[in-house]
Amino acid sequence: MYIVCRSNDEEYGNVITILHAEEGEQSPFLAVEDAKKQKRLWQQEESIKVRFIVDNQILTPLGLDKWARSEYDSLPKCGECYRLLHGEVYNNAMSDSALFCSIICAARHLDRQVEYQNDYEEFYF
């Protein structure tokens, strides 16, 4: 999860920072949109230059978008519906390492694995 905050950095001046946190936006895309919104609002209040900082690096708006895609790709996702995993996760008896966002996704995956195994056994045995 991510939080977005305004601050004044000694080296870079006015900055909008995206931080990893236990609470906050669940998607890096939402965090980037929030950061861009914060910048627009701050610049409406004052005519100032504002920079973005993520992972101790200054990023452009395009750099923020690239960071969000890269960050999203690295996050754990449900083995069935591919939603981001957070909080409670589930598994099933036939999934080696896959995790699921809900009991429903775990059951769907299990059903598909059983069907595949039955089809395979019918064809080869």
N, CA, C and O atoms as a DFTB+ gen file, in Angstrom:
500 C
 N C O
     1  1       0.835      -1.163       0.000
     2  2       0.000       0.000       0.000
     3  2       0.886       1.234       0.000
     4  3       2.082       1.172       0.283
     5  1       0.262       2.353      -0.326
     6  2       1.032       3.571      -0.539
     7  2       0.323       4.775       0.063
     8  3      -0.905       4.849       0.081
     9  1       1.120       5.713       0.553
    10  2       0.584       6.999       0.973
    11  2       1.305       8.081       0.183
    12  3       2.450       7.911      -0.238
    13  1       0.617       9.186      -0.008
    14  2       1.145      10.317      -0.754
    15  2       1.180      11.499       0.200
    16  3       0.187      11.797       0.864
    17  1       2.331      12.175       0.270
    18  2       2.424      13.310       1.182
    19  2       3.222      14.461       0.566
    20  3       4.117      14.259      -0.254
    21  1       2.870      15.652       0.985
    22  2       3.580      16.876       0.598
    23  2       4.641      17.166       1.640
    24  3       4.442      16.918       2.829
    25  1       5.769      17.692       1.187
    26  2       6.781      18.132       2.137
    27  2       7.744      19.082       1.453
    28  3       7.686      19.281       0.239
    29  1       8.628      19.666       2.245
    30  2       9.669      20.528       1.709
    31  2      10.996      19.860       1.992
    32  3      11.406      19.745       3.147
    33  1      11.667      19.421       0.945
    34  2      12.941      18.731       1.052
    35  2      14.070      19.754       0.986
    36  3      14.022      20.674       0.170
    37  1      15.091      19.605       1.841
    38  2      16.208      20.554       1.857
    39  2      16.915      20.619       0.510
    40  3      17.337      21.693       0.081
    41  1      17.047      19.474      -0.159
    42  2      17.776      19.418      -1.423
    43  2      16.894      19.758      -2.626
    44  3      17.339      20.459      -3.535
    45  1      15.645      19.269      -2.643
    46  2      14.807      19.388      -3.833
    47  2      13.689      20.412      -3.724
    48  3      13.015      20.680      -4.719
    49  1      13.474      20.980      -2.577
    50  2      12.397      21.956      -2.423
    51  2      11.061      21.273      -2.174
    52  3      10.974      20.299      -1.426
    53  1      10.023      21.799      -2.813
    54  2       8.668      21.270      -2.623
    55  2       8.539      19.938      -3.341
    56  3       8.810      19.844      -4.539
    57  1       8.128      18.917      -2.617
    58  2       8.030      17.575      -3.196
    59  2       6.726      16.898      -2.784
    60  3       6.172      17.149      -1.713
    61  1       6.267      16.035      -3.677
    62  2       5.181      15.103      -3.386
    63  2       5.856      13.739      -3.345
    64  3       6.480      13.327      -4.323
    65  1       5.739      13.043      -2.236
    66  2       6.424      11.767      -2.054
    67  2       5.401      10.629      -1.983
    68  3       4.379      10.732      -1.305
    69  1       5.701       9.553      -2.693
    70  2       4.905       8.329      -2.577
    71  2       5.715       7.365      -1.728
    72  3       6.846       7.018      -2.067
    73  1       5.125       6.938      -0.623
    74  2       5.800       6.048       0.321
    75  2       5.063       4.718       0.423
    76  3       3.839       4.662       0.302
    77  1       5.816       3.661       0.646
    78  2       5.217       2.355       0.951
    79  2       4.729       2.409       2.393
    80  3       5.434       2.892       3.279
    81  1       3.507       1.904       2.621
    82  2       2.933       1.962       3.964
    83  2       1.981       0.800       4.184
    84  3       1.570       0.128       3.238
    85  1       1.638       0.574       5.436
    86  2       0.683      -0.480       5.785
    87  2      -0.738      -0.075       5.399
    88  3      -1.552      -0.934       5.060
    89  1      -1.042       1.209       5.448
    90  2      -2.369       1.732       5.113
    91  2      -2.232       2.653       3.910
    92  3      -1.134       3.114       3.597
    93  1      -3.333       2.918       3.243
    94  2      -3.313       3.857       2.132
    95  2      -3.833       3.213       0.858
    96  3      -4.557       2.218       0.896
    97  1      -3.448       3.802      -0.278
    98  2      -3.876       3.304      -1.584
    99  2      -3.346       1.894      -1.802
   100  3      -2.188       1.610      -1.495
   101  1      -4.185       1.012      -2.330
   102  2      -3.773      -0.367      -2.562
   103  2      -3.064      -0.533      -3.892
   104  3      -2.300      -1.483      -4.065
   105  1      -3.297       0.357      -4.824
   106  2      -2.725       0.245      -6.155
   107  2      -1.706       1.353      -6.383
   108  3      -1.948       2.500      -6.010
   109  1      -0.567       1.024      -6.993
   110  2       0.392       2.077      -7.305
   111  2      -0.183       3.070      -8.315
   112  3       0.217       4.234      -8.322
   113  1      -1.112       2.634      -9.165
   114  2      -1.744       3.536     -10.134
   115  2      -2.574       4.602      -9.408
   116  3      -2.560       5.772      -9.791
   117  1      -3.295       4.189      -8.360
   118  2      -4.090       5.141      -7.586
   119  2      -3.186       6.109      -6.826
   120  3      -3.509       7.289      -6.689
   121  1      -2.062       5.611      -6.337
   122  2      -1.114       6.478      -5.632
   123  2      -0.548       7.530      -6.584
   124  3      -0.403       8.691      -6.200
   125  1      -0.228       7.146      -7.816
   126  2       0.288       8.089      -8.802
   127  2      -0.770       9.135      -9.140
   128  3      -0.458      10.323      -9.221
   129  1      -2.009       8.712      -9.337
   130  2      -3.072       9.670      -9.630
   131  2      -3.259      10.644      -8.473
   132  3      -3.472      11.837      -8.689
   133  1      -3.180      10.135      -7.244
   134  2      -3.293      10.990      -6.066
   135  2      -2.132      11.979      -6.014
   136  3      -2.333      13.146      -5.681
   137  1      -0.919      11.528      -6.340
   138  2       0.255      12.409      -6.334
   139  2       0.100      13.527      -7.366
   140  3       0.410      14.683      -7.077
   141  1      -0.372      13.194      -8.550
   142  2      -0.574      14.209      -9.587
   143  2      -1.651      15.216      -9.161
   144  3      -1.522      16.417      -9.400
   145  1      -2.711      14.705      -8.529
   146  2      -3.778      15.585      -8.043
   147  2      -3.234      16.520      -6.960
   148  3      -3.524      17.716      -6.966
   149  1      -2.442      15.969      -6.029
   150  2      -1.842      16.777      -4.967
   151  2      -0.974      17.892      -5.552
   152  3      -0.996      19.023      -5.066
   153  1      -0.210      17.567      -6.599
   154  2       0.650      18.569      -7.244
   155  2      -0.205      19.690      -7.834
   156  3       0.092      20.867      -7.626
   157  1      -1.271      19.335      -8.571
   158  2      -2.142      20.351      -9.168
   159  2      -2.747      21.252      -8.087
   160  3      -2.779      22.474      -8.234
   161  1      -3.224      20.641      -7.005
   162  2      -3.828      21.421      -5.926
   163  2      -2.810      22.349      -5.271
   164  3      -3.111      23.508      -4.987
   165  1      -1.618      21.841      -5.035
   166  2      -0.574      22.633      -4.392
   167  2      -0.183      23.801      -5.285
   168  3       0.029      24.910      -4.795
   169  1      -0.087      23.568      -6.572
   170  2       0.290      24.635      -7.491
   171  2      -0.842      25.644      -7.676
   172  3      -0.572      26.784      -8.053
   173  1      -2.090      25.272      -7.427
   174  2      -3.185      26.234      -7.448
   175  2      -3.120      27.156      -6.237
   176  3      -3.465      28.334      -6.322
   177  1      -2.666      26.599      -5.092
   178  2      -2.550      27.385      -3.874
   179  2      -1.391      28.376      -3.976
   180  3      -1.503      29.530      -3.561
   181  1      -0.288      27.908      -4.530
   182  2       0.917      28.724      -4.646
   183  2       1.536      28.473      -6.023
   184  3       1.453      27.370      -6.564
   185  1       2.147      29.498      -6.568
   186  2       2.827      29.329      -7.858
   187  2       4.251      28.846      -7.567
   188  3       5.179      29.645      -7.442
   189  1       4.400      27.522      -7.461
   190  2       5.684      26.937      -7.072
   191  2       6.026      25.752      -7.960
   192  3       5.164      25.187      -8.634
   193  1       7.290      25.395      -7.946
   194  2       7.734      24.179      -8.626
   195  2       7.607      23.028      -7.636
   196  3       8.030      23.131      -6.484
   197  1       7.020      21.935      -8.102
   198  2       6.832      20.757      -7.249
   199  2       7.406      19.553      -7.984
   200  3       7.166      19.363      -9.176
   201  1       8.158      18.755      -7.262
   202  2       8.746      17.545      -7.835
   203  2       8.138      16.322      -7.168
   204  3       7.568      16.396      -6.079
   205  1       8.281      15.178      -7.865
   206  2       7.818      13.903      -7.319
   207  2       9.016      13.089      -6.853
   208  3      10.046      13.043      -7.526
   209  1       8.873      12.445      -5.694
   210  2       9.916      11.537      -5.199
   211  2       9.276      10.182      -4.905
   212  3       8.267      10.089      -4.206
   213  1       9.889       9.138      -5.455
   214  2       9.483       7.765      -5.170
   215  2      10.755       6.953      -4.987
   216  3      11.664       7.017      -5.815
   217  1      10.820       6.192      -3.905
   218  2      11.999       5.366      -3.610
   219  2      13.283       6.189      -3.668
   220  3      14.292       5.753      -4.221
   221  1      13.225       7.392      -3.085
   222  2      14.369       8.308      -3.003
   223  2      14.879       8.779      -4.359
   224  3      16.043       9.162      -4.477
   225  1      14.040       8.759      -5.372
   226  2      14.408       9.237      -6.703
   227  2      13.408      10.281      -7.166
   228  3      12.205      10.149      -6.943
   229  1      13.922      11.324      -7.817
   230  2      13.060      12.324      -8.444
   231  2      12.528      11.724      -9.743
   232  3      13.295      11.198     -10.549
   233  1      11.217      11.803      -9.943
   234  2      10.605      11.267     -11.154
   235  2       9.738      12.319     -11.832
   236  3       9.149      13.177     -11.176
   237  1       9.670      12.238     -13.139
   238  2       8.761      13.066     -13.928
   239  2       7.383      12.405     -13.894
   240  3       7.262      11.277     -13.416
   241  1       6.350      13.074     -14.386
   242  2       5.041      12.402     -14.466
   243  2       5.102      11.115     -15.296
   244  3       4.473      10.120     -14.937
   245  1       5.852      11.127     -16.400
   246  2       6.014       9.902     -17.190
   247  2       6.769       8.841     -16.391
   248  3       6.442       7.656     -16.462
   249  1       7.771       9.263     -15.637
   250  2       8.510       8.341     -14.766
   251  2       7.620       7.732     -13.702
   252  3       7.787       6.568     -13.339
   253  1       6.659       8.526     -13.192
   254  2       5.704       7.993     -12.213
   255  2       4.861       6.884     -12.829
   256  3       4.620       5.854     -12.200
   257  1       4.413       7.102     -14.069
   258  2       3.602       6.087     -14.744
   259  2       4.395       4.803     -14.959
   260  3       3.870       3.706     -14.771
   261  1       5.656       4.941     -15.350
   262  2       6.517       3.762     -15.546
   263  2       6.744       3.053     -14.213
   264  3       6.709       1.824     -14.150
   265  1       6.976       3.824     -13.146
   266  2       7.163       3.232     -11.820
   267  2       5.914       2.447     -11.419
   268  3       6.024       1.335     -10.902
   269  1       4.719       3.017     -11.655
   270  2       3.471       2.348     -11.264
   271  2       3.325       1.021     -11.992
   272  3       2.944       0.022     -11.381
   273  1       3.623       0.995     -13.292
   274  2       3.522      -0.268     -14.039
   275  2       4.516      -1.295     -13.502
   276  3       4.168      -2.459     -13.302
   277  1       5.745      -0.860     -13.271
   278  2       6.771      -1.773     -12.754
   279  2       6.408      -2.272     -11.360
   280  3       6.562      -3.454     -11.054
   281  1       5.931      -1.371     -10.528
   282  2       5.537      -1.728      -9.163
   283  2       4.373      -2.715      -9.186
   284  3       4.377      -3.700      -8.448
   285  1       3.390      -2.456     -10.022
   286  2       2.227      -3.340     -10.138
   287  2       2.653      -4.737     -10.579
   288  3       2.184      -5.738     -10.037
   289  1       3.548      -4.797     -11.570
   290  2       4.027      -6.098     -12.054
   291  2       4.705      -6.908     -10.959
   292  3       4.662      -8.138     -10.979
   293  1       5.337      -6.221      -9.995
   294  2       6.083      -6.921      -8.946
   295  2       5.212      -7.346      -7.763
   296  3       5.662      -8.119      -6.917
   297  1       3.989      -6.858      -7.692
   298  2       3.123      -7.164      -6.555
   299  2       2.468      -8.537      -6.694
   300  3       2.182      -8.979      -7.807
   301  1       2.227      -9.218      -5.562
   302  2       1.559     -10.530      -5.630
   303  2       0.102     -10.379      -6.044
   304  3      -0.605      -9.479      -5.592
   305  1      -0.327     -11.288      -6.920
   306  2      -1.690     -11.250      -7.437
   307  2      -2.366     -12.603      -7.243
   308  3      -1.709     -13.634      -7.100
   309  1      -3.679     -12.570      -7.243
   310  2      -4.488     -13.782      -7.106
   311  2      -4.199     -14.713      -8.278
   312  3      -4.126     -14.272      -9.425
   313  1      -4.036     -15.993      -7.987
   314  2      -3.760     -16.984      -9.018
   315  2      -4.945     -17.278      -9.925
   316  3      -4.802     -18.011     -10.904
   317  1      -6.107     -16.723      -9.620
   318  2      -7.303     -16.951     -10.438
   319  2      -7.747     -15.680     -11.159
   320  3      -7.874     -15.685     -12.384
   321  1      -7.982     -14.602     -10.431
   322  2      -8.538     -13.386     -11.045
   323  2      -7.487     -12.287     -11.238
   324  3      -7.764     -11.270     -11.873
   325  1      -6.314     -12.486     -10.704
   326  2      -5.173     -11.565     -10.855
   327  2      -5.356     -10.222     -10.155
   328  3      -4.666      -9.259     -10.489
   329  1      -6.262     -10.141      -9.203
   330  2      -6.356      -8.940      -8.369
   331  2      -5.160      -8.914      -7.423
   332  3      -4.572      -9.949      -7.108
   333  1      -4.814      -7.708      -6.979
   334  2      -3.724      -7.590      -6.015
   335  2      -4.112      -8.280      -4.715
   336  3      -5.241      -8.149      -4.241
   337  1      -3.164      -9.013      -4.149
   338  2      -3.398      -9.681      -2.870
   339  2      -3.069      -8.725      -1.734
   340  3      -2.043      -8.045      -1.756
   341  1      -3.933      -8.682      -0.763
   342  2      -3.685      -7.931       0.462
   343  2      -4.580      -8.523       1.545
   344  3      -5.645      -9.071       1.264
   345  1      -4.135      -8.403       2.758
   346  2      -4.926      -8.975       3.848
   347  2      -4.899     -10.488       3.821
   348  3      -3.844     -11.097       3.644
   349  1      -6.052     -11.089       3.997
   350  2      -6.173     -12.539       4.077
   351  2      -6.066     -13.164       2.689
   352  3      -6.703     -12.705       1.740
   353  1      -5.252     -14.218       2.579
   354  2      -5.116     -14.947       1.314
   355  2      -5.470     -16.414       1.541
   356  3      -5.468     -16.898       2.672
   357  1      -5.775     -17.115       0.442
   358  2      -6.227     -18.500       0.516
   359  2      -5.416     -19.357      -0.445
   360  3      -4.751     -18.843      -1.345
   361  1      -5.479     -20.672      -0.242
   362  2      -4.882     -21.618      -1.192
   363  2      -5.796     -22.831      -1.280
   364  3      -6.833     -22.894      -0.619
   365  1      -5.393     -23.802      -2.112
   366  2      -6.178     -25.029      -2.180
   367  2      -5.234     -26.219      -2.269
   368  3      -4.020     -26.051      -2.385
   369  1      -5.786     -27.400      -2.214
   370  2      -4.976     -28.618      -2.141
   371  2      -4.169     -28.881      -3.402
   372  3      -3.159     -29.583      -3.346
   373  1      -4.588     -28.335      -4.537
   374  2      -3.897     -28.629      -5.788
   375  2      -3.064     -27.462      -6.320
   376  3      -2.557     -27.526      -7.440
   377  1      -2.922     -26.422      -5.545
   378  2      -2.082     -25.311      -5.995
   379  2      -0.757     -25.370      -5.253
   380  3      -0.706     -25.293      -4.026
   381  1       0.307     -25.508      -6.023
   382  2       1.627     -25.605      -5.406
   383  2       1.999     -24.330      -4.659
   384  3       2.251     -24.355      -3.455
   385  1       2.029     -23.233      -5.375
   386  2       2.456     -21.990      -4.743
   387  2       1.479     -20.851      -4.983
   388  3       1.699     -19.745      -4.489
   389  1       0.404     -21.091      -5.730
   390  2      -0.552     -20.025      -6.033
   391  2      -1.335     -19.637      -4.782
   392  3      -1.711     -20.485      -3.973
   393  1      -1.568     -18.345      -4.649
   394  2      -2.401     -17.815      -3.582
   395  2      -3.601     -17.134      -4.219
   396  3      -3.550     -16.703      -5.371
   397  1      -4.689     -17.045      -3.445
   398  2      -5.939     -16.536      -3.987
   399  2      -6.513     -15.479      -3.066
   400  3      -6.290     -15.492      -1.855
   401  1      -7.268     -14.549      -3.676
   402  2      -7.825     -13.439      -2.910
   403  2      -9.079     -13.830      -2.127
   404  3      -9.470     -13.132      -1.191
   405  1      -9.706     -14.939      -2.508
   406  2     -10.942     -15.344      -1.831
   407  2     -11.093     -16.865      -1.901
   408  3     -10.408     -17.543      -2.667
   409  1     -11.987     -17.364      -1.099
   410  2     -12.301     -18.794      -1.132
   411  2     -12.907     -19.151      -2.490
   412  3     -12.681     -20.243      -3.011
   413  1     -13.673     -18.230      -3.052
   414  2     -14.295     -18.474      -4.365
   415  2     -13.232     -18.678      -5.435
   416  3     -13.330     -19.612      -6.230
   417  1     -12.214     -17.814      -5.468
   418  2     -11.142     -17.969      -6.464
   419  2     -10.364     -19.265      -6.235
   420  3      -9.995     -19.944      -7.193
   421  1     -10.115     -19.610      -4.972
   422  2      -9.407     -20.855      -4.681
   423  2     -10.221     -22.059      -5.156
   424  3      -9.662     -23.013      -5.697
   425  1     -11.536     -22.017      -4.955
   426  2     -12.405     -23.123      -5.379
   427  2     -12.475     -23.220      -6.900
   428  3     -12.439     -24.318      -7.454
   429  1     -12.575     -22.071      -7.578
   430  2     -12.602     -22.082      -9.049
   431  2     -11.324     -22.695      -9.612
   432  3     -11.360     -23.498     -10.544
   433  1     -10.215     -22.306      -9.036
   434  2      -8.926     -22.838      -9.491
   435  2      -8.856     -24.344      -9.240
   436  3      -8.397     -25.096     -10.099
   437  1      -9.306     -24.780      -8.073
   438  2      -9.317     -26.198      -7.751
   439  2     -10.201     -26.969      -8.733
   440  3      -9.813     -28.031      -9.220
   441  1     -11.382     -26.434      -9.021
   442  2     -12.285     -27.093      -9.976
   443  2     -11.616     -27.246     -11.342
   444  3     -11.700     -28.306     -11.964
   445  1     -10.955     -26.190     -11.804
   446  2     -10.285     -26.256     -13.099
   447  2      -9.148     -27.273     -13.086
   448  3      -8.939     -27.969     -14.079
   449  1      -8.422     -27.371     -11.998
   450  2      -7.336     -28.340     -11.886
   451  2      -7.871     -29.772     -11.881
   452  3      -7.284     -30.659     -12.501
   453  1      -8.963     -29.990     -11.192
   454  2      -9.577     -31.320     -11.156
   455  2     -10.085     -31.690     -12.552
   456  3      -9.886     -32.819     -13.001
   457  1     -10.737     -30.751     -13.239
   458  2     -11.212     -31.012     -14.605
   459  2     -10.051     -31.342     -15.533
   460  3     -10.139     -32.266     -16.342
   461  1      -8.974     -30.595     -15.416
   462  2      -7.797     -30.842     -16.244
   463  2      -7.234     -32.234     -15.966
   464  3      -6.896     -32.977     -16.888
   465  1      -7.139     -32.572     -14.689
   466  2      -6.609     -33.886     -14.316
   467  2      -7.527     -35.003     -14.848
   468  3      -7.030     -36.013     -15.346
   469  1      -8.835     -34.840     -14.751
   470  2      -9.778     -35.841     -15.271
   471  2      -9.669     -35.959     -16.785
   472  3      -9.694     -37.070     -17.314
   473  1      -9.549     -34.848     -17.488
   474  2      -9.387     -34.867     -18.947
   475  2      -8.091     -35.567     -19.324
   476  3      -8.064     -36.346     -20.278
   477  1      -7.040     -35.307     -18.605
   478  2      -5.734     -35.893     -18.883
   479  2      -5.789     -37.394     -18.674
   480  3      -5.280     -38.154     -19.498
   481  1      -6.410     -37.837     -17.564
   482  2      -6.511     -39.264     -17.285
   483  2      -7.362     -39.987     -18.323
   484  3      -7.028     -41.107     -18.712
   485  1      -8.447     -39.379     -18.778
   486  2      -9.292     -39.999     -19.804
   487  2      -8.518     -40.175     -21.112
   488  3      -8.661     -41.188     -21.797
   489  1      -7.726     -39.214     -21.435
   490  2      -7.022     -39.230     -22.709
   491  2      -5.834     -40.179     -22.710
   492  3      -5.587     -40.850     -23.712
   493  1      -5.105     -40.248     -21.625
   494  2      -3.867     -41.008     -21.601
   495  2      -3.967     -42.375     -20.931
   496  3      -3.047     -43.182     -21.064
   497  1      -5.029     -42.652     -20.233
   498  2      -5.090     -43.947     -19.521
   499  2      -6.256     -44.765     -19.944
   500  3      -6.447     -45.873     -19.442
